[in-house]
Amino acid sequence: MSETAKFNLYLPGLKNPQNENLNIVSADIRAEKTSFNYFQVKDGNLINKGEDVYNTFDFSSFSEMVSQFINDQKLEKPNRLSVGVPGPVINEKCVAERLPWSLVASEIKSESGIEHVYLINDMEATAYFMGNLTSHCLSPIYEHGGISDGNVAILAPGNGLGEAGMFWDGKYLRPFATEGGHSEFSPRTDVEVEFYQYLKAIYGIVSWESVLSKDGLFNIYRFLRDVQRHKEPEWLTAKIQSEEDFVKVICEAATNEKEMICVLTMDTFIDFLAREANSLVLKLKATGGLIIGGEIPLTIKNYIDNDKFYKKFIISDKMESLLKDVNIYFLLNDKTIVSGAAYYGAFHVN
């Protein structure tokens, strides 16, 4: 990535000499597994000194998991702990639907003995990762030139649908979280109305997360199979049942076997992705760019036709002139949350 494609975040702690040699543990908490990293600050950079992954539900509390990591890595007590969490953080507390326990910064501080504990929404952590991009982290979907001044939007479908932004203050970008993935899905076509009604019978309220996520991809697939009556061949049934990664199975079947139900599933998902990307950019007036990250885009990146996606993205009643010059990138890194949380914990304060 060129120098002009980097994002200038507000990180006052980068120039603070007292942060030199600072030791920080960061974590990315997910329903299945939680990733930990141990970093040391050297010359404004985070040097990875150790990492591990644990099954989230094996622990009675997050503090217990922190202690396990410190013991396994044979660490002295770190100066700071910074945690990316899959839910809203309000008054240093988070109650996340997919986790077995709540998170309270003051309790974690007391139980772990770590002096500074930060909870940060996982999508806000992803935004802070933008301050530490390397040349291979971004792949352009559409690029009209250098990065423009303005807000930046981040969209990341995975287990859920993450959405965040970076506010341009005239000099720096300042990350912030949203819960936009839980806003209500709205159909356009007659088939989409039928799809909406199908999901409404299941969920009651149909959010964008019910469409753009791992469950969302499955919802599209089963609607095409069970309502639209597209054929599911026996070999595909067997593969879906034997493989853990449903997204990978559908993407490979669409790419390699050109199986119609999988092609339609993928194309429908990508159309919805372009539409919600459009909405997020307009709501945030994100003239500074759109970043698409998350587990699903990493899996399906090579299937997406960039030109077709761009043409879908710019469809608007009156705002095509704004949308057509927004740079769009894939974020090609699966450790954005744990690294971004560390960057936040190390450098967001002076």
HELIX and SHEET records of a PDB file:
HELIX    1   1 GLU A    3  ALA A    5  5                                   3    
HELIX    2   2 PRO A   12  LYS A   15  5                                   4    
HELIX    3   3 PRO A   17  ASN A   19  5                                   3    
HELIX    4   4 THR A   56  ASP A   58  5                                   3    
HELIX    5   5 PHE A   62  ASP A   72  1                                  11    
HELIX    6   6 ALA A  105  SER A  112  1                                   8    
HELIX    7   7 ASP A  122  PHE A  129  1                                   8    
HELIX    8   8 MET A  130  ASN A  132  5                                   3    
HELIX    9   9 GLY A  180  HIS A  182  5                                   3    
HELIX   10  10 ASP A  190  TYR A  203  1                                  14    
HELIX   11  11 TRP A  208  SER A  210  5                                   3    
HELIX   12  12 LYS A  214  ASP A  226  1                                  13    
HELIX   13  13 GLU A  234  SER A  242  1                                   9    
HELIX   14  14 PHE A  246  THR A  255  1                                  10    
HELIX   15  15 MET A  260  LEU A  284  1                                  25    
HELIX   16  16 GLU A  295  ILE A  300  1                                   6    
HELIX   17  17 ASN A  306  PHE A  313  1                                   8    
HELIX   18  18 GLU A  320  LEU A  323  1                                   4    
HELIX   19  19 THR A  336  PHE A  347  1                                  12    
SHEET    1   A 5 ASN A  45  ASN A  55  0                                        
SHEET    2   A 5 LYS A  33  LYS A  42 -1                                        
SHEET    3   A 5 ASN A  23  ILE A  29 -1                                        
SHEET    4   A 5 ARG A  80  VAL A  85  1                                        
SHEET    5   A 5 HIS A 116  ASN A 121  1                                        
SHEET    1   B 2 LYS A  93  CYS A  94  0                                        
SHEET    2   B 2 LEU A 103  VAL A 104 -1                                        
SHEET    1   C 6 LEU A 138  TYR A 142  0                                        
SHEET    2   C 6 ILE A 328  LEU A 331 -1                                        
SHEET    3   C 6 GLY A 289  ILE A 292  1                                        
SHEET    4   C 6 VAL A 152  PRO A 157  1                                        
SHEET    5   C 6 LEU A 161  TRP A 168 -1                                        
SHEET    6   C 6 LEU A 173  ALA A 177 -1                                        
END                                                                             
